[in-house]
């Protein structure tokens, strides 16, 4: 029997009383099961963190000695148990080390997605679908009008200008994907990487990911080459140089409102869009869908009288 209270939304995050743990908590807890290393899912200071190897390395890089009291690292498909809940990580395709969290309790399988994507990405493990009785899915872009374009087609937009480009992107996950995409599909461009992004790139490489061709940012190099350069920077730097001259400003994101005032629009998202959520539901074949991280209202309307959809937000 599916337990309606297996996961309970709290101000800290989703809590599983049967296992005594939180999923991606927003405040420090004793036991935290972390789906991936983005800061809105993986905070500093939890006593026990259960995650994949890549997630632990990214957290240690970002938070140093305050990353966690203790890391409990598990490979994909390697089960472990918290109280009576059996847990295993399944590749989520969102970024390197990102995981769907499969929880099994009294014969019922609950699958929490964290953030996930179905698009191909050479810098992370591709998503793997598993069957579950309950799918707890993110709904960041759960809108029938939202459809993410092909990332390879989008990245080729950067070849439509000879001018130097300031490319804004999140330092972890997005930046590494962009470096590889540019290296593969815009080989004529030179990629200069901001120093704050480089440590994460090095973690990717230490885990065997081929990042392609890039260079450490050098102001002299950028000034000496008025064309063909891409300067990859994190959001804070991108916003700080709002009046940067002699560059085309581009920010890589799936959010339309973040494309405002950009000279070239680059719609590259690391989340599922509407059709991908529908496909995931078809593959997982759940009896119920619980929604989180966004609005699930349109998903509930879409499956009315077909599938039980519960909004956890």
C-alpha positions in Angstrom: 0.0 0.0 0.0 1.3 3.5 -0.9 1.8 5.6 2.1 0.6 9.1 1.7 2.9 10.3 4.4 6.1 8.5 3.1 7.5 11.9 2.2 6.2 15.0 4.0 7.0 18.5 2.8 8.5 20.7 5.6 10.2 24.1 5.6 13.5 22.1 5.7 12.6 19.9 2.8 11.0 16.5 2.1 11.2 14.4 5.2 10.9 10.6 5.3 9.9 9.6 8.9 10.1 5.9 8.0 13.8 6.3 7.2 14.6 9.3 9.4 16.2 11.3 6.7 15.6 14.4 4.5 15.9 14.7 0.8 18.0 17.7 -0.3 17.4 19.6 3.0 17.6 23.4 3.0 18.8 23.5 6.6 21.3 21.4 8.5 20.0 17.9 9.6 21.4 14.7 11.0 20.8 12.5 7.9 20.6 14.1 4.4 20.2 12.1 1.2 21.5 14.4 -1.5 20.5 14.0 -5.2 23.2 16.3 -6.6 25.7 19.0 -5.7 23.9 22.2 -6.8 23.7 24.6 -3.9 19.9 24.7 -3.8 20.0 21.0 -3.1 23.2 20.4 -1.3 23.9 22.8 1.6 26.9 22.8 4.0 27.1 21.2 7.4 24.8 18.2 7.5 26.0 15.6 10.0 25.6 12.6 7.6 25.5 13.0 3.8 24.5 10.1 1.6 25.4 10.7 -2.1 27.4 9.7 -5.1 31.2 10.1 -5.3 31.0 13.1 -7.7 28.5 14.9 -5.5 30.7 14.5 -2.5 33.7 15.9 -4.4 31.8 18.9 -5.6 30.5 19.6 -2.1 34.0 19.3 -0.7 35.3 21.7 -3.3 32.6 24.2 -2.6 32.3 24.0 1.2 35.8 22.7 2.1 36.0 21.2 5.6 32.5 22.3 6.4 30.9 20.2 3.6 29.6 17.6 6.0 30.3 15.8 9.2 30.7 12.6 7.3 30.1 11.5 3.7 28.6 8.1 3.0 29.4 7.6 -0.7 27.6 5.0 -2.9 27.9 4.0 -6.5 24.9 4.0 -8.7 22.7 0.9 -8.1 24.5 0.2 -4.8 21.8 -0.2 -2.1 22.0 1.0 1.4 19.4 1.1 4.2 18.4 3.9 6.6 16.2 2.4 9.3 13.9 0.2 7.3 14.0 2.1 4.0 16.2 0.6 1.3 17.8 3.3 -0.9 19.8 3.3 -4.2 21.0 6.0 -6.6 20.1 5.9 -10.3 21.7 8.3 -12.9 19.5 11.4 -13.4 21.3 13.0 -16.3 21.2 16.5 -14.7 24.9 16.9 -14.1 27.9 14.6 -13.2 26.9 12.4 -10.2 23.3 13.6 -10.2 21.0 10.8 -9.0 17.4 9.8 -8.9 16.8 8.4 -5.4 14.9 5.1 -5.4 13.4 4.3 -2.0 11.8 1.0 -1.2 9.6 0.4 1.9 7.3 -2.5 2.6 7.2 -3.5 -1.1 6.5 -0.1 -2.5 9.0 1.8 -4.6 9.2 5.6 -4.4 11.4 7.4 -7.0 12.5 11.0 -6.2 14.0 12.7 -9.2 15.8 15.7 -7.8 16.6 17.7 -10.9 17.0 15.6 -14.1 17.2 15.8 -17.9 16.8 13.5 -20.8 18.8 15.5 -23.4 22.2 13.9 -24.2 25.2 15.4 -22.3 28.8 14.2 -22.9 29.8 15.4 -19.4 27.5 13.3 -17.2 25.9 9.9 -16.9 22.8 9.6 -19.0 19.5 9.1 -17.2 18.3 5.6 -16.5 14.6 4.8 -16.1 13.4 2.4 -13.4 9.9 1.3 -12.5 8.3 2.8 -9.4 4.9 2.9 -7.7 5.3 6.6 -6.9 7.2 9.1 -9.0 8.2 12.3 -7.1 9.2 14.6 -10.0 10.5 18.1 -10.2 8.2 20.4 -12.2 10.5 23.3 -12.9 9.3 23.5 -16.6 6.1 21.5 -16.3 4.2 23.7 -18.8 2.8 22.3 -22.1 4.1 25.5 -23.8 7.6 24.8 -22.7 9.9 22.8 -25.1 13.7 22.9 -24.8 15.5 23.1 -28.2 18.3 20.8 -29.1 21.4 21.9 -27.2 23.8 21.2 -30.2 21.7 23.4 -32.5 21.6 26.1 -29.8 25.4 26.1 -29.2 26.1 26.6 -32.9 24.5 30.0 -32.6 27.8 31.1 -31.0 29.4 30.6 -34.4 27.1 33.1 -36.0 29.2 36.0 -34.7 32.9 36.7 -35.0 32.9 39.1 -32.1 34.2 38.0 -28.7 31.5 36.6 -26.4 31.0 36.9 -22.7 29.1 33.7 -21.9 27.3 33.5 -18.5 26.5 30.2 -16.9 26.3 28.5 -13.6 29.7 27.4 -12.4 28.9 23.8 -11.8 27.2 21.5 -14.3 26.2 24.0 -16.9 29.6 25.5 -17.5 31.2 22.1 -18.0 28.5 21.0 -20.4 29.0 24.3 -22.4 32.8 23.8 -22.6 32.3 20.4 -24.1 29.5 21.5 -26.4 31.6 24.5 -27.7 34.7 22.4 -28.1 32.7 19.8 -30.1 30.5 22.0 -32.2 32.2 25.4 -32.4 35.9 24.2 -32.7 37.0 27.6 -34.2 36.3 29.3 -30.9 38.8 29.7 -28.1 37.3 29.1 -24.7 38.6 31.2 -21.8 37.4 30.0 -18.4 36.9 32.2 -15.3 39.1 31.1 -12.3 36.0 30.3 -10.1 34.8 27.7 -12.6 38.1 25.9 -13.1 38.1 23.9 -9.8 34.9 22.2 -10.8 36.3 21.5 -14.3 39.3 19.8 -12.7 37.0 17.6 -10.6 35.2 16.5 -13.8 38.5 15.7 -15.4 39.7 13.8 -12.3 36.6 11.6 -12.7 37.5 10.8 -16.3 35.3 13.3 -18.2 36.9 14.6 -21.4 36.2 18.4 -21.2 37.6 19.2 -24.6 39.8 22.3 -25.3 39.8 25.3 -23.0 42.2 27.8 -21.5 42.4 29.7 -18.2 41.2 33.3 -18.7 43.9 35.8 -19.4 42.9 39.4 -19.8 45.9 40.1 -22.1 44.8 37.3 -24.4 41.2 38.6 -24.6 42.4 42.1 -25.4 44.9 40.9 -28.0 42.3 38.9 -29.9 39.2 41.0 -30.9 37.4 38.0 -32.4 36.8 34.3 -31.9 37.1 34.3 -28.1 34.5 33.0 -25.6 34.9 34.2 -22.0 32.9 31.8 -19.8 31.9 33.4 -16.5 29.6 32.6 -13.5 26.4 34.7 -13.1 27.8 37.1 -10.5 30.6 38.1 -12.9 28.2 38.3 -15.8 25.9 40.7 -14.0 28.9 42.7 -12.7 30.0 43.5 -16.3 26.6 44.6 -17.5 28.2 47.4 -19.6 31.1 45.3 -20.9 32.2 46.7 -24.3 33.4 44.9 -27.4 31.7 41.6 -26.5 28.4 40.0 -27.3 26.6 39.1 -24.1 25.1 35.7 -23.9 23.6 33.8 -20.9 22.9 30.1 -21.2 19.6 29.1 -19.6 16.2 27.6 -20.2 14.4 30.6 -18.5 13.0 33.1 -21.0 13.1 36.0 -18.5 16.9 35.6 -18.1 17.4 36.1 -21.8 16.2 39.7 -21.6 18.7 42.2 -22.8 21.1 39.6 -24.1 22.4 40.2 -27.5 22.1 36.5 -28.5 19.7 34.0 -26.9 21.0 30.6 -25.9 18.3 28.3 -24.6 20.2 25.4 -23.0 18.5 23.8 -20.0 19.6 21.0 -17.7 16.0 20.3 -16.7 13.2 18.3 -18.3 10.6 20.1 -20.3 6.9 19.1 -20.6 7.3 16.3 -23.1 10.2 14.9 -21.2 8.2 14.7 -18.0 5.4 12.9 -19.9 7.9 10.5 -21.3 9.4 9.9 -17.9 6.0 9.0 -16.5 5.4 6.6 -19.4 8.8 4.9 -18.7 8.5 4.8 -14.9 4.8 3.6 -15.0 3.8 4.9 -11.6 0.5 4.5 -9.9 0.8 8.0 -8.5 2.9 11.1 -9.3 3.9 13.6 -6.6 5.2 16.9 -7.8 7.8 19.2 -6.3 10.3 22.0 -7.2 7.8 24.0 -9.3 4.1 24.0 -10.1 2.5 20.7 -10.8 -1.0 22.2 -11.4 -0.9 21.7 -15.2 0.4 18.2 -14.8 -2.5 17.4 -12.5 -5.0 18.8 -15.0 -3.4 16.9 -17.8 -3.8 13.5 -16.0 -7.2 14.3 -14.5 -9.2 11.0 -14.3 -6.2 9.1 -15.7 -3.5 9.2 -13.0 -3.4 10.3 -9.4 -1.2 13.5 -9.2 -0.5 15.0 -5.8 1.1 18.4 -5.4 3.8 18.4 -2.6 4.6 22.1 -3.0 
